[in-house]
Amino acid sequence: MPDIAIGARASAVTGISLERGLLMHHGRVVEAVSIRDALKGFFDFLRPGRALLIGHNAKVFDSRVLVTAATNAGMIGLLKMQVLGFLDTLPLFRHMYPRRRNFQLEHLHSSLVGGRFAAHTALEDSLALERLVEKVNPDQNIMEAHTFDVEFVEASLSYLAMRKENLKTLYPLENVNVTPSMLDKIAGSGLRMEHLRAAYESDRENGIRGLFRQPLPDGKARVTRVKSIADKARNFFDRAEFMPPP
């Protein structure tokens, strides 16, 4: 049973909704269990041995949902014991068929396997992906290139949480026309507003620019080498300095 509201967009895609405490699928009441009980059933299904879980767009969706649920339920240790890792078939198929434009599961299944299925239902999606992988039969090297473990997912979730918290402090920079994508990049680099303020106070002319230009191990800049972007952030503090107190 979901413990948060199901969005209208998700309901439109999956047919799943929560009404008066009842879980519905296309208007019909379906049996629901707690997330913890669902995970117990899932782990029982995986036994014995360790499994490689295959999903379409698993890196940015399915794996994160599963790891978050297991962590919140205090069952992440069991997940690591029973799951060897994840294989994401979305980048795998993009690698194998670079000239294709549509990589939706329904389209891939229709053109490579043949036939239609009830998309966006867990069982039918899983069976369709199984047929698709068996039909395509990717070699081991390609599969390994698109495989990742539970620890990778944990690190990704930690990074996203860090970026989200940092971003909350940076929204005032929108007032000097720093774009949302650049705010994401600044936040993702580990910087918060107090770091920018400290850099500005240490060197009002070049402090923020130097902070943004800090080299990473791969030689890239921490944020950007574009002077105009650093100047926008500097201008924010220039303006703040001359604003009268509230």
C-alpha positions as CSV (number, residue, x, y, z in Angstrom):
1,M,0.0,0.0,0.0
2,P,1.5,3.4,-1.0
3,D,2.3,5.7,2.0
4,I,2.2,8.8,-0.2
5,A,-0.3,10.2,-2.7
6,I,-0.2,8.8,-6.3
7,G,0.1,11.6,-8.8
8,A,-2.4,12.2,-11.5
9,R,0.2,11.6,-14.2
10,A,1.3,8.3,-12.7
11,S,-2.3,7.2,-12.4
12,A,-2.9,8.0,-16.0
13,V,0.0,5.9,-17.1
14,T,-0.4,2.9,-14.8
15,G,-4.2,3.0,-14.0
16,I,-3.3,2.7,-10.3
17,S,-5.0,5.1,-7.9
18,L,-5.6,5.4,-4.1
19,E,-9.2,6.2,-3.2
20,R,-10.7,6.3,0.3
21,G,-7.8,4.2,1.6
22,L,-8.3,1.5,-1.1
23,L,-5.8,0.7,-3.9
24,M,-7.5,0.7,-7.3
25,H,-6.4,-0.5,-10.7
26,H,-8.5,1.0,-13.5
27,G,-11.3,1.5,-11.1
28,R,-11.3,-1.9,-9.5
29,V,-10.1,-2.6,-5.9
30,V,-6.9,-4.7,-5.7
31,E,-5.2,-6.4,-2.8
32,A,-2.6,-4.3,-1.1
33,V,0.2,-5.2,1.4
34,S,2.7,-3.1,3.2
35,I,6.0,-2.3,1.5
36,R,7.8,-4.5,4.1
37,D,5.6,-7.5,3.4
38,A,6.0,-6.9,-0.4
39,L,9.8,-6.9,0.0
40,K,9.7,-10.1,2.0
41,G,7.7,-11.7,-0.7
42,F,10.1,-10.4,-3.3
43,F,13.2,-11.7,-1.5
44,D,11.4,-15.1,-1.1
45,F,10.9,-15.1,-4.9
46,L,14.6,-14.4,-5.5
47,R,15.9,-17.3,-3.3
48,P,18.2,-19.2,-3.6
49,G,21.4,-17.4,-4.7
50,R,22.0,-13.8,-5.8
51,A,20.0,-12.3,-8.7
52,L,20.9,-9.8,-11.4
53,L,17.7,-7.7,-11.8
54,I,17.0,-6.5,-15.3
55,G,14.9,-3.3,-15.9
56,H,14.3,-0.9,-18.7
57,N,15.5,2.5,-17.4
58,A,16.5,0.8,-14.2
59,K,19.4,3.1,-13.4
60,V,17.3,6.2,-12.9
61,F,14.0,4.6,-11.8
62,D,13.5,1.0,-10.8
63,S,16.8,0.5,-8.9
64,R,16.3,3.8,-6.9
65,V,12.7,2.9,-6.0
66,L,13.8,-0.6,-4.8
67,V,16.8,0.6,-2.9
68,T,14.9,3.4,-1.2
69,A,12.1,1.1,-0.2
70,A,14.5,-1.5,1.2
71,T,16.4,1.2,3.1
72,N,13.3,2.7,4.6
73,A,12.1,-0.8,5.6
74,G,15.4,-1.6,7.3
75,M,16.0,-4.4,4.7
76,I,18.9,-3.0,2.7
77,G,21.2,-5.7,4.1
78,L,18.9,-8.4,2.7
79,L,18.8,-6.7,-0.6
80,K,22.6,-6.6,-0.9
81,M,22.7,-10.3,0.1
82,Q,20.3,-11.4,-2.6
83,V,20.8,-8.9,-5.4
84,L,24.1,-9.1,-7.3
85,G,23.3,-5.9,-9.2
86,F,21.1,-4.4,-11.9
87,L,21.2,-4.4,-15.7
88,D,19.6,-1.4,-17.5
89,T,18.4,-2.4,-20.9
90,L,17.6,1.2,-22.0
91,P,21.3,2.2,-22.6
92,L,22.0,-1.4,-23.6
93,F,19.5,-1.2,-26.5
94,R,20.7,2.3,-27.4
95,H,24.2,0.8,-27.7
96,M,23.1,-2.1,-29.8
97,Y,20.8,-0.1,-32.1
98,P,22.3,3.4,-32.4
99,R,20.1,4.3,-35.5
100,R,16.8,3.7,-33.7
101,R,14.9,6.7,-32.4
102,N,12.2,5.1,-30.3
103,F,13.4,3.0,-27.3
104,Q,10.1,2.7,-25.5
105,L,9.6,-0.9,-24.3
106,E,6.4,-1.2,-26.3
107,H,8.0,-0.1,-29.5
108,L,11.1,-2.3,-29.0
109,H,8.9,-5.3,-28.3
110,S,6.7,-4.7,-31.3
111,S,9.5,-4.3,-33.8
112,L,12.0,-6.9,-32.4
113,V,9.8,-9.6,-30.9
114,G,6.4,-8.9,-32.5
115,G,3.0,-8.5,-30.8
116,R,1.6,-6.1,-28.3
117,F,1.2,-6.4,-24.5
118,A,-0.5,-4.5,-21.6
119,A,2.2,-2.0,-21.1
120,H,2.8,-0.2,-17.7
121,T,1.7,-3.2,-15.6
122,A,4.5,-4.7,-13.6
123,L,4.0,-8.4,-14.7
124,E,3.4,-7.7,-18.4
125,D,6.3,-5.3,-18.6
126,S,8.6,-7.9,-16.9
127,L,7.5,-10.7,-19.3
128,A,7.8,-8.4,-22.3
129,L,11.3,-7.4,-21.3
130,E,12.2,-11.0,-20.7
131,R,11.1,-12.0,-24.2
132,L,13.0,-9.0,-25.7
133,V,16.3,-9.8,-23.9
134,E,16.0,-13.5,-24.9
135,K,15.3,-12.5,-28.5
136,V,18.2,-9.9,-28.8
137,N,20.6,-12.1,-26.7
138,P,23.2,-9.4,-26.0
139,D,26.8,-10.7,-25.4
140,Q,28.3,-10.6,-22.0
141,N,30.6,-7.6,-22.6
142,I,27.7,-5.4,-23.6
143,M,25.7,-6.5,-20.6
144,E,28.5,-5.9,-18.2
145,A,29.0,-2.4,-19.6
146,H,25.4,-1.5,-18.5
147,T,25.4,-3.3,-15.1
148,F,25.8,-1.6,-11.7
149,D,25.5,-2.7,-8.1
150,V,23.4,-1.7,-5.1
151,E,26.2,0.5,-3.7
152,F,26.2,2.5,-6.9
153,V,22.5,3.2,-6.4
154,E,23.1,4.2,-2.8
155,A,25.8,6.6,-3.9
156,S,23.5,8.1,-6.6
157,L,20.7,8.6,-4.1
158,S,23.1,10.3,-1.6
159,Y,24.3,12.6,-4.4
160,L,20.7,13.5,-5.3
161,A,19.8,14.2,-1.7
162,M,22.9,16.4,-1.3
163,R,22.2,18.3,-4.5
164,K,18.6,18.9,-3.4
165,E,19.6,20.3,0.0
166,N,22.3,22.5,-1.6
167,L,19.9,23.8,-4.2
168,K,17.5,25.1,-1.6
169,T,20.2,27.6,-0.6
170,L,20.9,28.7,-4.1
171,Y,17.5,29.8,-5.4
172,P,18.1,33.5,-4.7
173,L,20.6,33.4,-7.6
174,E,17.7,33.2,-9.9
175,N,17.3,36.9,-9.2
176,V,20.5,37.6,-11.2
177,N,19.5,35.3,-14.1
178,V,21.5,32.2,-13.1
179,T,19.6,29.5,-15.0
180,P,18.0,26.5,-13.3
181,S,20.4,24.1,-15.0
182,M,23.4,26.1,-13.8
183,L,21.9,26.1,-10.3
184,D,21.7,22.3,-10.5
185,K,25.3,22.1,-11.6
186,I,26.5,24.4,-8.7
187,A,24.5,22.4,-6.2
188,G,25.7,19.1,-7.6
189,S,29.3,20.3,-7.2
190,G,28.8,20.3,-3.5
191,L,28.5,24.1,-3.2
192,R,26.0,25.9,-1.1
193,M,25.3,29.7,-0.8
194,E,27.6,30.0,2.2
195,H,30.5,28.7,0.1
196,L,29.9,31.3,-2.5
197,R,29.6,34.0,0.1
198,A,32.9,32.9,1.7
199,A,34.6,33.0,-1.7
200,Y,33.2,36.4,-2.4
201,E,34.3,37.8,0.9
202,S,37.8,36.5,0.5
203,D,38.2,38.0,-3.0
204,R,35.3,40.1,-4.2
205,E,36.6,40.3,-7.7
206,N,37.7,36.8,-8.4
207,G,36.7,34.6,-5.5
208,I,33.6,33.0,-6.9
209,R,35.2,32.7,-10.3
210,G,38.2,30.8,-8.8
211,L,35.8,28.6,-6.8
212,F,33.8,27.7,-10.0
213,R,37.1,27.1,-11.9
214,Q,38.6,24.7,-9.4
215,P,40.0,21.8,-11.4
216,L,38.7,18.3,-10.9
217,P,40.8,15.1,-11.2
218,D,39.6,14.7,-14.8
219,G,40.8,18.3,-15.7
220,K,37.3,19.7,-15.9
221,A,36.2,22.7,-13.9
222,R,34.2,22.2,-10.7
223,V,31.3,24.2,-12.1
224,T,32.3,26.3,-15.1
225,R,35.1,28.4,-16.6
226,V,32.7,30.8,-18.1
227,K,33.4,34.2,-16.5
228,S,30.0,35.6,-17.1
229,I,28.3,33.0,-15.0
230,A,30.6,33.7,-12.1
231,D,30.0,37.4,-12.6
232,K,26.3,36.9,-12.2
233,A,26.8,35.2,-8.8
234,R,29.2,38.0,-7.8
235,N,26.7,40.6,-8.8
236,F,24.2,39.0,-6.4
237,F,26.5,39.6,-3.5
238,D,27.4,43.1,-4.8
239,R,23.7,44.0,-4.7
240,A,23.1,42.4,-1.3
241,E,25.9,44.5,0.2
242,F,24.1,47.7,-0.7
243,M,20.6,46.6,0.2
244,P,19.2,48.3,3.2
245,P,18.4,46.1,6.2
246,P,14.8,45.0,6.6
